[in-house]
Amino acid sequence: MEMTIIEALEKLAELNDYNEILVQTNAGEPTLIENEIDNVRNFAVDPDEIFDLQVTGETIKAFDENGYVKTGEPLYKVVKE
């Protein structure tokens, strides 16, 4: 589904009933999902850039140019405490 990273993070929050959840990128420390949304808004080169993403209750993954989910680490994953 095509969406921005912010839309994907908001969908991830919705799927987790808007509970305070921690998300982790494949390169970073866990952070509250609200903080990550703010980080994308404030620091992304283009926060409105559209990506082809899959959002589940646990992860956000990107699709490649052929429509397949990219293998490897997801863009974001929910960190369970």
C-alpha positions as CSV (number, residue, x, y, z in Angstrom):
1,M,0.0,0.0,0.0
2,E,1.4,3.4,-0.9
3,M,1.8,5.8,2.0
4,T,4.3,8.0,3.8
5,I,6.4,6.8,6.7
6,I,4.3,9.0,9.0
7,E,1.1,7.3,7.8
8,A,2.6,3.9,8.3
9,L,3.7,4.7,11.8
10,E,0.2,6.1,12.6
11,K,-1.3,2.9,11.2
12,L,1.1,0.8,13.4
13,A,0.0,2.8,16.4
14,E,-3.7,2.2,15.5
15,L,-3.1,-1.5,15.1
16,N,-1.7,-1.5,18.6
17,D,-4.7,0.3,20.1
18,Y,-2.7,3.5,20.5
19,N,-0.9,2.0,23.5
20,E,2.5,3.4,24.3
21,I,4.7,1.2,22.2
22,L,8.4,1.3,21.3
23,V,9.5,0.9,17.8
24,Q,13.0,0.2,16.5
25,T,14.5,0.8,13.1
26,N,17.1,-1.5,11.7
27,A,19.8,1.1,12.7
28,G,18.6,2.6,15.9
29,E,17.6,2.4,19.5
30,P,14.0,1.7,20.6
31,T,11.9,4.9,20.9
32,L,8.3,5.7,21.6
33,I,6.3,5.7,18.4
34,E,5.1,9.2,19.0
35,N,8.7,10.4,19.2
36,E,9.6,8.6,16.0
37,I,6.7,10.3,14.2
38,D,8.0,13.7,15.4
39,N,11.5,12.8,14.3
40,V,10.3,12.0,10.8
41,R,8.3,15.2,10.6
42,N,11.2,17.3,11.8
43,F,14.2,15.6,10.3
44,A,13.3,13.7,7.2
45,V,14.4,15.2,3.9
46,D,10.9,14.7,2.5
47,P,8.4,13.6,5.1
48,D,5.7,13.5,2.4
49,E,7.6,11.0,0.3
50,I,5.4,8.0,-0.7
51,F,6.6,4.4,-0.3
52,D,5.1,1.1,-1.0
53,L,4.8,-0.3,2.5
54,Q,3.2,-3.2,4.4
55,V,2.0,-2.5,8.0
56,T,1.2,-5.2,10.4
57,G,0.7,-5.1,14.2
58,E,4.4,-5.9,14.6
59,T,6.3,-4.4,11.7
60,I,6.5,-1.9,8.8
61,K,8.2,-3.4,5.7
62,A,8.9,-2.0,2.3
63,F,8.2,-3.6,-1.1
64,D,10.8,-3.7,-3.8
65,E,10.2,-2.5,-7.4
66,N,8.8,-5.9,-8.4
67,G,6.1,-5.8,-5.6
68,Y,7.8,-8.3,-3.3
69,V,8.4,-7.5,0.4
70,K,12.1,-6.7,0.8
71,T,14.0,-9.3,2.7
72,G,16.0,-8.6,5.7
73,E,15.2,-6.3,8.6
74,P,11.9,-4.4,8.5
75,L,12.0,-0.6,8.5
76,Y,10.4,-0.6,11.9
77,K,9.5,-3.3,14.4
78,V,7.5,-3.2,17.7
79,V,9.7,-3.8,20.7
80,K,8.1,-6.0,23.3
81,E,9.0,-5.2,26.9
